[in-house]
Amino acid sequence: MFLAAEERDITTIIGGIAPDWGPFATLGNEARTMVQVIMALAIIICLAIAIWGAAKQRIGATAMRDTFSAEQGKGLIVAGLTGVFIIGSLGTLFTIVYGMAV
């Protein structure tokens, strides 16, 4: 059995947003850190959009009885979570595309 947390290293768990693969492997440490920061900020922004959508859906559906606001909230939730998924899987996508090009 393989446990991801067995090594006690956080990079094993969040290695998807740490660009040590493909074309990013040739970058310097500073550039790699900047890419990590940008990807982490993008994930935080997408989660904030999803939270805003959940609040908008809840407030629109219950307090204001506004179905349009509730539908907008659903769209924001889906958009935010989709963004998190896409950013989280960029490591796999870049590795596949870079491997096919080389």
N, CA, C and O atoms as CSV, one atom per row, in Angstrom:
chain,resi,resn,atom,element,x,y,z
A,1,MET,N,N,0.844,-1.174,0.000
A,1,MET,CA,C,0.000,0.000,0.000
A,1,MET,C,C,0.893,1.244,0.000
A,1,MET,O,O,1.873,1.305,0.744
A,2,PHE,N,N,0.563,2.216,-0.819
A,2,PHE,CA,C,1.328,3.460,-0.930
A,2,PHE,C,C,0.535,4.602,-0.328
A,2,PHE,O,O,-0.592,4.872,-0.745
A,3,LEU,N,N,1.119,5.268,0.645
A,3,LEU,CA,C,0.480,6.429,1.252
A,3,LEU,C,C,1.194,7.683,0.780
A,3,LEU,O,O,2.419,7.768,0.864
A,4,ALA,N,N,0.440,8.658,0.286
A,4,ALA,CA,C,1.045,9.885,-0.228
A,4,ALA,C,C,1.688,10.700,0.886
A,4,ALA,O,O,2.675,11.396,0.647
A,5,ALA,N,N,1.153,10.627,2.083
A,5,ALA,CA,C,1.679,11.425,3.186
A,5,ALA,C,C,2.781,10.700,3.950
A,5,ALA,O,O,3.251,11.191,4.977
A,6,GLU,N,N,3.188,9.554,3.464
A,6,GLU,CA,C,4.180,8.775,4.167
A,6,GLU,C,C,5.537,9.468,4.223
A,6,GLU,O,O,6.269,9.319,5.201
A,7,GLU,N,N,5.875,10.221,3.188
A,7,GLU,CA,C,7.169,10.888,3.128
A,7,GLU,C,C,7.223,12.161,3.962
A,7,GLU,O,O,8.299,12.727,4.150
A,8,ARG,N,N,6.100,12.611,4.455
A,8,ARG,CA,C,5.999,13.833,5.252
A,8,ARG,C,C,6.503,15.044,4.477
A,8,ARG,O,O,7.176,15.911,5.033
A,9,ASP,N,N,6.181,15.096,3.220
A,9,ASP,CA,C,6.587,16.209,2.376
A,9,ASP,C,C,5.357,16.713,1.636
A,9,ASP,O,O,4.683,15.946,0.948
A,10,ILE,N,N,5.066,17.990,1.775
A,10,ILE,CA,C,3.850,18.557,1.188
A,10,ILE,C,C,3.902,18.556,-0.338
A,10,ILE,O,O,2.855,18.570,-0.984
A,11,THR,N,N,5.090,18.540,-0.923
A,11,THR,CA,C,5.168,18.567,-2.380
A,11,THR,C,C,4.637,17.283,-2.998
A,11,THR,O,O,4.261,17.274,-4.170
A,12,THR,N,N,4.600,16.200,-2.234
A,12,THR,CA,C,4.008,14.974,-2.748
A,12,THR,C,C,2.516,15.152,-2.954
A,12,THR,O,O,1.943,14.616,-3.902
A,13,ILE,N,N,1.889,15.906,-2.065
A,13,ILE,CA,C,0.442,16.078,-2.127
A,13,ILE,C,C,0.060,17.171,-3.120
A,13,ILE,O,O,-0.874,16.992,-3.900
A,14,ILE,N,N,0.767,18.302,-3.103
A,14,ILE,CA,C,0.395,19.425,-3.965
A,14,ILE,C,C,1.347,19.576,-5.139
A,14,ILE,O,O,1.552,20.689,-5.624
A,15,GLY,N,N,1.926,18.492,-5.600
A,15,GLY,CA,C,2.881,18.545,-6.702
A,15,GLY,C,C,2.268,18.997,-8.013
A,15,GLY,O,O,2.996,19.334,-8.947
A,16,GLY,N,N,0.940,19.011,-8.104
A,16,GLY,CA,C,0.284,19.408,-9.343
A,16,GLY,C,C,0.468,20.871,-9.689
A,16,GLY,O,O,0.482,21.226,-10.867
A,17,ILE,N,N,0.611,21.736,-8.680
A,17,ILE,CA,C,0.792,23.149,-8.989
A,17,ILE,C,C,2.247,23.580,-8.861
A,17,ILE,O,O,2.556,24.756,-9.054
A,18,ALA,N,N,3.134,22.667,-8.546
A,18,ALA,CA,C,4.560,22.974,-8.505
A,18,ALA,C,C,5.164,22.574,-9.843
A,18,ALA,O,O,5.315,21.381,-10.108
A,19,PRO,N,N,5.507,23.512,-10.677
A,19,PRO,CA,C,5.932,23.203,-12.043
A,19,PRO,C,C,7.385,22.710,-12.120
A,19,PRO,O,O,8.290,23.480,-12.444
A,20,ASP,N,N,7.595,21.444,-11.825
A,20,ASP,CA,C,8.921,20.834,-11.949
A,20,ASP,C,C,8.968,19.887,-13.138
A,20,ASP,O,O,9.893,19.081,-13.245
A,21,TRP,N,N,8.002,19.969,-14.021
A,21,TRP,CA,C,7.858,19.020,-15.096
A,21,TRP,C,C,7.933,19.721,-16.440
A,21,TRP,O,O,7.746,20.934,-16.536
A,22,GLY,N,N,8.203,18.955,-17.458
A,22,GLY,CA,C,8.162,19.440,-18.842
A,22,GLY,C,C,8.984,20.679,-19.092
A,22,GLY,O,O,10.144,20.745,-18.687
A,23,PRO,N,N,8.403,21.667,-19.753
A,23,PRO,CA,C,9.164,22.867,-20.119
A,23,PRO,C,C,9.565,23.705,-18.900
A,23,PRO,O,O,10.483,24.520,-18.997
A,24,PHE,N,N,8.905,23.525,-17.772
A,24,PHE,CA,C,9.229,24.303,-16.587
A,24,PHE,C,C,10.455,23.772,-15.861
A,24,PHE,O,O,10.994,24.449,-14.986
A,25,ALA,N,N,10.906,22.568,-16.210
A,25,ALA,CA,C,12.067,21.990,-15.539
A,25,ALA,C,C,13.342,22.769,-15.855
A,25,ALA,O,O,14.290,22.737,-15.071
A,26,THR,N,N,13.379,23.464,-16.986
A,26,THR,CA,C,14.579,24.209,-17.365
A,26,THR,C,C,14.594,25.624,-16.806
A,26,THR,O,O,15.600,26.323,-16.934
A,27,LEU,N,N,13.509,26.057,-16.195
A,27,LEU,CA,C,13.456,27.398,-15.616
A,27,LEU,C,C,14.296,27.466,-14.346
A,27,LEU,O,O,14.577,26.446,-13.716
A,28,GLY,N,N,14.682,28.649,-13.991
A,28,GLY,CA,C,15.388,28.856,-12.735
A,28,GLY,C,C,14.444,28.785,-11.552
A,28,GLY,O,O,13.226,28.723,-11.720
A,29,ASN,N,N,15.006,28.793,-10.362
A,29,ASN,CA,C,14.186,28.695,-9.150
A,29,ASN,C,C,13.248,29.882,-8.983
A,29,ASN,O,O,12.109,29.714,-8.547
A,30,GLU,N,N,13.717,31.090,-9.328
A,30,GLU,CA,C,12.873,32.276,-9.176
A,30,GLU,C,C,11.680,32.226,-10.115
A,30,GLU,O,O,10.557,32.531,-9.714
A,31,ALA,N,N,11.917,31.843,-11.359
A,31,ALA,CA,C,10.825,31.759,-12.333
A,31,ALA,C,C,9.841,30.662,-11.939
A,31,ALA,O,O,8.630,30.834,-12.080
A,32,ARG,N,N,10.347,29.549,-11.452
A,32,ARG,CA,C,9.482,28.456,-11.024
A,32,ARG,C,C,8.620,28.896,-9.836
A,32,ARG,O,O,7.441,28.549,-9.759
A,33,THR,N,N,9.209,29.656,-8.919
A,33,THR,CA,C,8.452,30.163,-7.778
A,33,THR,C,C,7.369,31.128,-8.230
A,33,THR,O,O,6.265,31.111,-7.685
A,34,MET,N,N,7.659,31.966,-9.211
A,34,MET,CA,C,6.651,32.892,-9.736
A,34,MET,C,C,5.485,32.138,-10.371
A,34,MET,O,O,4.327,32.515,-10.191
A,35,VAL,N,N,5.791,31.077,-11.113
A,35,VAL,CA,C,4.723,30.275,-11.720
A,35,VAL,C,C,3.879,29.626,-10.630
A,35,VAL,O,O,2.655,29.567,-10.750
A,36,GLN,N,N,4.517,29.137,-9.567
A,36,GLN,CA,C,3.775,28.542,-8.451
A,36,GLN,C,C,2.853,29.562,-7.798
A,36,GLN,O,O,1.705,29.255,-7.476
A,37,VAL,N,N,3.360,30.780,-7.603
A,37,VAL,CA,C,2.551,31.823,-6.974
A,37,VAL,C,C,1.357,32.190,-7.857
A,37,VAL,O,O,0.241,32.353,-7.365
A,38,ILE,N,N,1.598,32.318,-9.153
A,38,ILE,CA,C,0.506,32.664,-10.078
A,38,ILE,C,C,-0.555,31.569,-10.088
A,38,ILE,O,O,-1.750,31.864,-10.077
A,39,MET,N,N,-0.128,30.307,-10.108
A,39,MET,CA,C,-1.090,29.204,-10.117
A,39,MET,C,C,-1.859,29.141,-8.793
A,39,MET,O,O,-3.060,28.872,-8.790
A,40,ALA,N,N,-1.181,29.385,-7.680
A,40,ALA,CA,C,-1.860,29.375,-6.384
A,40,ALA,C,C,-2.875,30.518,-6.290
A,40,ALA,O,O,-3.975,30.327,-5.772
A,41,LEU,N,N,-2.515,31.697,-6.786
A,41,LEU,CA,C,-3.459,32.820,-6.792
A,41,LEU,C,C,-4.671,32.524,-7.674
A,41,LEU,O,O,-5.802,32.866,-7.326
A,42,ALA,N,N,-4.426,31.888,-8.813
A,42,ALA,CA,C,-5.537,31.543,-9.698
A,42,ALA,C,C,-6.486,30.559,-9.010
A,42,ALA,O,O,-7.704,30.675,-9.153
A,43,ILE,N,N,-5.945,29.603,-8.273
A,43,ILE,CA,C,-6.785,28.650,-7.547
A,43,ILE,C,C,-7.590,29.368,-6.468
A,43,ILE,O,O,-8.777,29.096,-6.291
A,44,ILE,N,N,-6.945,30.286,-5.746
A,44,ILE,CA,C,-7.656,31.036,-4.703
A,44,ILE,C,C,-8.772,31.879,-5.310
A,44,ILE,O,O,-9.864,31.964,-4.747
A,45,ILE,N,N,-8.502,32.503,-6.455
A,45,ILE,CA,C,-9.532,33.313,-7.124
A,45,ILE,C,C,-10.700,32.434,-7.565
A,45,ILE,O,O,-11.859,32.816,-7.403
A,46,CYS,N,N,-10.401,31.258,-8.121
A,46,CYS,CA,C,-11.472,30.361,-8.557
A,46,CYS,C,C,-12.299,29.865,-7.375
A,46,CYS,O,O,-13.519,29.745,-7.480
A,47,LEU,N,N,-11.642,29.576,-6.248
A,47,LEU,CA,C,-12.397,29.161,-5.062
A,47,LEU,C,C,-13.250,30.306,-4.535
A,47,LEU,O,O,-14.368,30.084,-4.069
A,48,ALA,N,N,-12.730,31.530,-4.605
A,48,ALA,CA,C,-13.513,32.691,-4.170
A,48,ALA,C,C,-14.746,32.872,-5.060
A,48,ALA,O,O,-15.823,33.208,-4.568
A,49,ILE,N,N,-14.593,32.654,-6.352
A,49,ILE,CA,C,-15.738,32.735,-7.270
A,49,ILE,C,C,-16.779,31.687,-6.912
A,49,ILE,O,O,-17.976,31.974,-6.910
A,50,ALA,N,N,-16.329,30.467,-6.607
A,50,ALA,CA,C,-17.270,29.404,-6.240
A,50,ALA,C,C,-17.987,29.739,-4.927
A,50,ALA,O,O,-19.186,29.488,-4.801
A,51,ILE,N,N,-17.272,30.298,-3.953
A,51,ILE,CA,C,-17.893,30.679,-2.683
A,51,ILE,C,C,-18.886,31.813,-2.889
A,51,ILE,O,O,-19.972,31.815,-2.309
A,52,TRP,N,N,-18.504,32.779,-3.722
A,52,TRP,CA,C,-19.425,33.883,-4.031
A,52,TRP,C,C,-20.688,33.351,-4.715
A,52,TRP,O,O,-21.796,33.805,-4.430
A,53,GLY,N,N,-20.511,32.398,-5.605
A,53,GLY,CA,C,-21.662,31.795,-6.266
A,53,GLY,C,C,-22.564,31.054,-5.299
A,53,GLY,O,O,-23.787,31.117,-5.419
A,54,ALA,N,N,-21.969,30.346,-4.334
A,54,ALA,CA,C,-22.769,29.633,-3.343
A,54,ALA,C,C,-23.559,30.618,-2.479
A,54,ALA,O,O,-24.728,30.389,-2.170
A,55,ALA,N,N,-22.905,31.714,-2.096
A,55,ALA,CA,C,-23.609,32.723,-1.297
A,55,ALA,C,C,-24.717,33.373,-2.104
A,55,ALA,O,O,-25.810,33.617,-1.592
A,56,LYS,N,N,-24.432,33.653,-3.374
A,56,LYS,CA,C,-25.437,34.288,-4.230
A,56,LYS,C,C,-26.625,33.357,-4.446
A,56,LYS,O,O,-27.773,33.800,-4.459
A,57,GLN,N,N,-26.348,32.081,-4.614
A,57,GLN,CA,C,-27.437,31.129,-4.800
A,57,GLN,C,C,-28.270,31.013,-3.531
A,57,GLN,O,O,-29.499,30.983,-3.594
A,58,ARG,N,N,-27.614,30.948,-2.392
A,58,ARG,CA,C,-28.332,30.799,-1.122
A,58,ARG,C,C,-29.179,32.029,-0.809
A,58,ARG,O,O,-30.344,31.909,-0.431
A,59,ILE,N,N,-28.590,33.201,-0.969
A,59,ILE,CA,C,-29.323,34.433,-0.676
A,59,ILE,C,C,-30.442,34.642,-1.692
A,59,ILE,O,O,-31.551,35.036,-1.329
A,60,GLY,N,N,-30.153,34.380,-2.949
A,60,GLY,CA,C,-31.166,34.580,-3.981
A,60,GLY,C,C,-32.322,33.617,-3.873
A,60,GLY,O,O,-33.460,33.973,-4.180
A,61,ALA,N,N,-32.042,32.390,-3.437
A,61,ALA,CA,C,-33.101,31.382,-3.377
A,61,ALA,C,C,-33.958,31.528,-2.135
A,61,ALA,O,O,-35.155,31.244,-2.184
A,62,THR,N,N,-33.384,31.962,-1.025
A,62,THR,CA,C,-34.164,31.968,0.221
A,62,THR,C,C,-34.626,33.360,0.624
A,62,THR,O,O,-35.824,33.576,0.810
A,63,ALA,N,N,-33.717,34.297,0.762
A,63,ALA,CA,C,-34.068,35.598,1.334
A,63,ALA,C,C,-34.811,36.475,0.334
A,63,ALA,O,O,-35.813,37.100,0.680
A,64,MET,N,N,-34.331,36.524,-0.887
A,64,MET,CA,C,-34.895,37.468,-1.852
A,64,MET,C,C,-35.913,36.838,-2.794
A,64,MET,O,O,-36.610,37.549,-3.518
A,65,ARG,N,N,-36.005,35.512,-2.792
A,65,ARG,CA,C,-36.909,34.799,-3.705
A,65,ARG,C,C,-36.649,35.186,-5.164
A,65,ARG,O,O,-37.575,35.339,-5.960
A,66,ASP,N,N,-35.375,35.337,-5.484
A,66,ASP,CA,C,-34.966,35.753,-6.826
A,66,ASP,C,C,-34.359,34.544,-7.538
A,66,ASP,O,O,-33.228,34.153,-7.249
A,67,THR,N,N,-35.098,33.964,-8.454
A,67,THR,CA,C,-34.610,32.765,-9.140
A,67,THR,C,C,-33.465,33.080,-10.093
A,67,THR,O,O,-32.599,32.234,-10.313
A,68,PHE,N,N,-33.446,34.278,-10.660
A,68,PHE,CA,C,-32.352,34.656,-11.565
A,68,PHE,C,C,-31.028,34.718,-10.806
A,68,PHE,O,O,-30.004,34.263,-11.316
A,69,SER,N,N,-31.036,35.264,-9.618
A,69,SER,CA,C,-29.833,35.334,-8.800
A,69,SER,C,C,-29.371,33.934,-8.400
A,69,SER,O,O,-28.173,33.652,-8.363
A,70,ALA,N,N,-30.315,33.079,-8.107
A,70,ALA,CA,C,-29.962,31.702,-7.755
A,70,ALA,C,C,-29.324,30.982,-8.935
A,70,ALA,O,O,-28.368,30.227,-8.754
A,71,GLU,N,N,-29.834,31.202,-10.133
A,71,GLU,CA,C,-29.253,30.576,-11.324
A,71,GLU,C,C,-27.860,31.127,-11.613
A,71,GLU,O,O,-26.972,30.378,-12.021
A,72,GLN,N,N,-27.661,32.421,-11.408
A,72,GLN,CA,C,-26.323,33.001,-11.568
A,72,GLN,C,C,-25.361,32.384,-10.567
A,72,GLN,O,O,-24.204,32.127,-10.897
A,73,GLY,N,N,-25.822,32.145,-9.362
A,73,GLY,CA,C,-24.992,31.512,-8.340
A,73,GLY,C,C,-24.552,30.122,-8.743
A,73,GLY,O,O,-23.402,29.740,-8.528
A,74,LYS,N,N,-25.468,29.363,-9.330
A,74,LYS,CA,C,-25.114,28.020,-9.808
A,74,LYS,C,C,-24.040,28.089,-10.872
A,74,LYS,O,O,-23.107,27.286,-10.872
A,75,GLY,N,N,-24.167,29.047,-11.782
A,75,GLY,CA,C,-23.166,29.216,-12.830
A,75,GLY,C,C,-21.802,29.588,-12.270
A,75,GLY,O,O,-20.777,29.109,-12.754
A,76,LEU,N,N,-21.786,30.445,-11.245
A,76,LEU,CA,C,-20.523,30.833,-10.630
A,76,LEU,C,C,-19.871,29.665,-9.897
A,76,LEU,O,O,-18.649,29.523,-9.909
A,77,ILE,N,N,-20.679,28.840,-9.268
A,77,ILE,CA,C,-20.130,27.665,-8.585
A,77,ILE,C,C,-19.461,26.739,-9.591
A,77,ILE,O,O,-18.335,26.290,-9.380
A,78,VAL,N,N,-20.154,26.459,-10.675
A,78,VAL,CA,C,-19.610,25.566,-11.702
A,78,VAL,C,C,-18.349,26.163,-12.319
A,78,VAL,O,O,-17.368,25.450,-12.526
A,79,ALA,N,N,-18.362,27.456,-12.612
A,79,ALA,CA,C,-17.188,28.099,-13.215
A,79,ALA,C,C,-15.991,28.076,-12.277
A,79,ALA,O,O,-14.871,27.803,-12.710
A,80,GLY,N,N,-16.211,28.357,-11.008
A,80,GLY,CA,C,-15.117,28.370,-10.045
A,80,GLY,C,C,-14.498,26.999,-9.851
A,80,GLY,O,O,-13.275,26.861,-9.853
A,81,LEU,N,N,-15.335,25.984,-9.685
A,81,LEU,CA,C,-14.816,24.639,-9.475
A,81,LEU,C,C,-14.167,24.071,-10.738
A,81,LEU,O,O,-13.210,23.302,-10.650
A,82,THR,N,N,-14.679,24.442,-11.904
A,82,THR,CA,C,-14.049,24.023,-13.148
A,82,THR,C,C,-12.666,24.644,-13.280
A,82,THR,O,O,-11.725,23.981,-13.715
A,83,GLY,N,N,-12.540,25.915,-12.907
A,83,GLY,CA,C,-11.234,26.571,-12.946
A,83,GLY,C,C,-10.232,25.906,-12.027
A,83,GLY,O,O,-9.069,25.736,-12.393
A,84,VAL,N,N,-10.671,25.527,-10.829
A,84,VAL,CA,C,-9.776,24.830,-9.897
A,84,VAL,C,C,-9.325,23.499,-10.489
A,84,VAL,O,O,-8.149,23.147,-10.400
A,85,PHE,N,N,-10.252,22.760,-11.093
A,85,PHE,CA,C,-9.909,21.478,-11.698
A,85,PHE,C,C,-8.918,21.648,-12.845
A,85,PHE,O,O,-7.957,20.886,-12.954
A,86,ILE,N,N,-9.145,22.637,-13.695
A,86,ILE,CA,C,-8.258,22.847,-14.844
A,86,ILE,C,C,-6.863,23.252,-14.381
A,86,ILE,O,O,-5.869,22.743,-14.899
A,87,ILE,N,N,-6.778,24.154,-13.421
A,87,ILE,CA,C,-5.472,24.587,-12.928
A,87,ILE,C,C,-4.758,23.435,-12.227
A,87,ILE,O,O,-3.545,23.278,-12.362
A,88,GLY,N,N,-5.507,22.636,-11.484
A,88,GLY,CA,C,-4.906,21.497,-10.804
A,88,GLY,C,C,-4.394,20.428,-11.749
A,88,GLY,O,O,-3.458,19.703,-11.412
A,89,SER,N,N,-4.991,20.320,-12.921
A,89,SER,CA,C,-4.562,19.298,-13.876
A,89,SER,C,C,-3.601,19.834,-14.931
A,89,SER,O,O,-3.266,19.118,-15.875
A,90,LEU,N,N,-3.156,21.067,-14.792
A,90,LEU,CA,C,-2.214,21.614,-15.777
A,90,LEU,C,C,-0.915,20.828,-15.839
A,90,LEU,O,O,-0.311,20.717,-16.906
A,91,GLY,N,N,-0.478,20.281,-14.715
A,91,GLY,CA,C,0.749,19.483,-14.702
A,91,GLY,C,C,0.651,18.300,-15.632
A,91,GLY,O,O,1.576,18.026,-16.396
A,92,THR,N,N,-0.460,17.599,-15.574
A,92,THR,CA,C,-0.668,16.449,-16.445
A,92,THR,C,C,-0.767,16.881,-17.905
A,92,THR,O,O,-0.177,16.251,-18.784
A,93,LEU,N,N,-1.515,17.958,-18.163
A,93,LEU,CA,C,-1.682,18.417,-19.542
A,93,LEU,C,C,-0.360,18.855,-20.163
A,93,LEU,O,O,-0.048,18.480,-21.293
A,94,PHE,N,N,0.422,19.656,-19.421
A,94,PHE,CA,C,1.711,20.106,-19.947
A,94,PHE,C,C,2.668,18.946,-20.166
A,94,PHE,O,O,3.410,18.932,-21.148
A,95,THR,N,N,2.660,17.969,-19.260
A,95,THR,CA,C,3.548,16.820,-19.420
A,95,THR,C,C,3.197,16.020,-20.657
A,95,THR,O,O,4.088,15.582,-21.385
A,96,ILE,N,N,1.909,15.822,-20.906
A,96,ILE,CA,C,1.487,15.080,-22.088
A,96,ILE,C,C,1.850,15.832,-23.356
A,96,ILE,O,O,2.428,15.250,-24.274
A,97,VAL,N,N,1.519,17.125,-23.424
A,97,VAL,CA,C,1.793,17.909,-24.620
A,97,VAL,C,C,3.292,18.039,-24.853
A,97,VAL,O,O,3.754,17.903,-25.986
A,98,TYR,N,N,4.055,18.298,-23.799
A,98,TYR,CA,C,5.505,18.440,-23.932
A,98,TYR,C,C,6.145,17.115,-24.324
A,98,TYR,O,O,7.088,17.089,-25.116
A,99,GLY,N,N,5.639,16.018,-23.775
A,99,GLY,CA,C,6.168,14.696,-24.128
A,99,GLY,C,C,5.874,14.335,-25.570
A,99,GLY,O,O,6.683,13.661,-26.206
A,100,MET,N,N,4.751,14.758,-26.099
A,100,MET,CA,C,4.416,14.477,-27.494
A,100,MET,C,C,5.271,15.324,-28.439
A,100,MET,O,O,5.571,14.902,-29.555
A,101,ALA,N,N,5.660,16.516,-27.989
A,101,ALA,CA,C,6.433,17.391,-28.859
A,101,ALA,C,C,7.912,16.978,-28.906
A,101,ALA,O,O,8.601,17.227,-29.895
A,102,VAL,N,N,8.375,16.362,-27.853
A,102,VAL,CA,C,9.807,15.986,-27.791
A,102,VAL,C,C,10.038,14.679,-28.400
A,102,VAL,O,O,11.174,14.207,-28.438
